[in-house]
Amino acid sequence: MIFPGGRELFGFDPAVSYLNHGSFGAVPLPVREAHRALLDEVDANPMAWARRLPDRVAAARERLARFLGADPAACALIANATTATALVLHSLRVRPGDEIVTTDHAYNAVMTALERFAGRTGAVVRVVPIGLTAGDDEIVEALAAAVRPRTRLAIVDHVASASAKLFPIERISAVLRAAGIPLLVDAAHTPGMFDAEVDRVGADFWVGNFHKWGLAPRATALMAVAPQWRESIEPLVVSHSDPLGWPQSIEHQGTRDLTAWLAAPAALDLLESLGLDRVRAYSVQIAAYTQRVVAEAIGAPVIETGAGVPMRVIPLPAGVAPDQTAVDRLRARIGEELGVEINLNLWRDTALLRVSGQIYVRSEDGDRLAAGLPRLLG
Ligand SMILES: Cc1ncc(COP(=O)(O)O)c(C=O)c1O
């Protein structure tokens, strides 16, 4: 299985099978060229660059917002999903004993930020367990049952990281809205992976990274905030544009390099020229192939965590990587000894090996992992 010309669009080390697009993305060569040209332009005349920057940021914001089905007025460019979560927590007013609801699929950095927030404010974090293969009705009911009069915020992933679990985010948003509970959608994987339809989701806060499935240079994300919250959002770093309010107060931070944001439209151009549907269909298909051959090789079940998600997980046998140190060591050995980069996380007590499909992945990459993994687990 091959996406013609897919691998050639990227600059991978020929010795590597790269099956971890989901963690850091990978930037195609034409997008890197566009990014480099912007960096050259900055230093051709930094003053002229600075004069034009606000208009160019606004144009990039508008393009990215429209790509996601979001009202551009609701949106701010931001470095990443981690920053957006920090921004929401920073702007949230809570009293000791107030609650934040999330699930046991939440991203590790988000959980860590929540623990620190709870320690600082006395808020309580309620973690709702959701099974790996739970159906949509079950997920919506579990979240609806977890909210209380003192719930101040819910944080739910659209597609979770460690488990690749897809959440029915539109239904979750509707149920929480009806209950009067603000929702932050962690849609870190959504741009490029799905048509986000941000306006239709109707969450209070929504953030998606473009540097994963949107193929943009890293530190490019878009955050959408519902009108009733925009005035209460306080920038994490206060700078010259603070008096301008949303979204400039969030986007502008001194001389921070914003060239990645301006190069992001080149990534969308590339995706659109390749055909978004074609890219998505191939990515899902090659991820499913990879999951199947690896699961077969180690005698693991083939688990379905969400249609249309080009990331799949394979549970490793119990005891193979029982703690974080063992997980980190095994992930590194797979990279260094097999030349295959994957992600591996402990979820509950199971080590989940996650593979990602993309247009640069070929069936031989999965075959290589399937051939080498049993020895490393042995
Ligand atoms: C579900 C989820 N949330 C948040 C993040 C954090 O993204 P970033 O590192 O770009 O802030 C990730 C990254 O993989 C993720 O998968």
The ligand as a Tripos MOL2 file, in Angstrom:
@<TRIPOS>MOLECULE
LIG
   16    16     1     0     0
SMALL
NO_CHARGES

@<TRIPOS>ATOM
      1 C1         -5.2600   15.1890   22.9230 C.3       1 LIG1
      2 C2         -4.0620   16.0990   22.9910 C.ar      1 LIG1
      3 N1         -4.1650   17.2370   23.6740 N.ar      1 LIG1
      4 C3         -3.1430   18.1140   23.7430 C.ar      1 LIG1
      5 C4         -1.9510   17.8620   23.1220 C.ar      1 LIG1
      6 C5         -0.8530   18.8640   23.2660 C.3       1 LIG1
      7 O1         -0.5050   19.4300   22.0660 O.3       1 LIG1
      8 P1          0.6970   20.4570   22.0710 P.3       1 LIG1
      9 O2          1.9050   19.6700   22.5240 O.co2     1 LIG1
     10 O3          0.8110   20.9020   20.6620 O.co2     1 LIG1
     11 O4          0.3720   21.5210   23.0300 O.co2     1 LIG1
     12 C6         -1.7810   16.6800   22.3950 C.ar      1 LIG1
     13 C7         -0.5050   16.3690   21.7430 C.2       1 LIG1
     14 O5         -0.2450   15.2830   21.2920 O.2       1 LIG1
     15 C8         -2.8730   15.7720   22.3450 C.ar      1 LIG1
     16 O6         -2.7520   14.6110   21.6760 O.3       1 LIG1
@<TRIPOS>BOND
     1     1     2 1
     2     2     3 ar
     3     2    15 ar
     4     3     4 ar
     5     4     5 ar
     6     5     6 1
     7     5    12 ar
     8     6     7 1
     9     7     8 1
    10     8     9 2
    11     8    10 1
    12     8    11 1
    13    12    13 1
    14    12    15 ar
    15    13    14 2
    16    15    16 1
@<TRIPOS>SUBSTRUCTURE
     1 LIG1         1 GROUP 0 **** ****
